[in-house]
């Protein structure tokens, strides 16, 4: 999934700096070191799931837009309640991710 997202984003935004993390804990540490203009997180991640990650990020008063990716219906409700900015269904990822990203990047 990460590879597909990287390719898709790189193709539409060739100048974008893309960082990847293997799990929510690594992503949080990476964010604390480098920051981010936009984050794309999976609902299901090892060690710290997407909801826990979003809550931890929001505790740091982050206003960084977060797109959550999942094929689980419950993820949309839980994600939005936790502070996710937008949600993309994994089945529609290729068709919708860039469309969802554009207004968040242009803010």
PyMOL commands that set and color helices and strands:
alter all, ss='L'
color gray80, all
select helices_A, chain A and resi 2-12+24-34+50-59+73-82+90-105
alter helices_A, ss='H'
color red, helices_A
select strands_A, chain A and resi 38-42+65-70+86-89
alter strands_A, ss='S'
color yellow, strands_A
deselect
rebuild
show_as cartoon
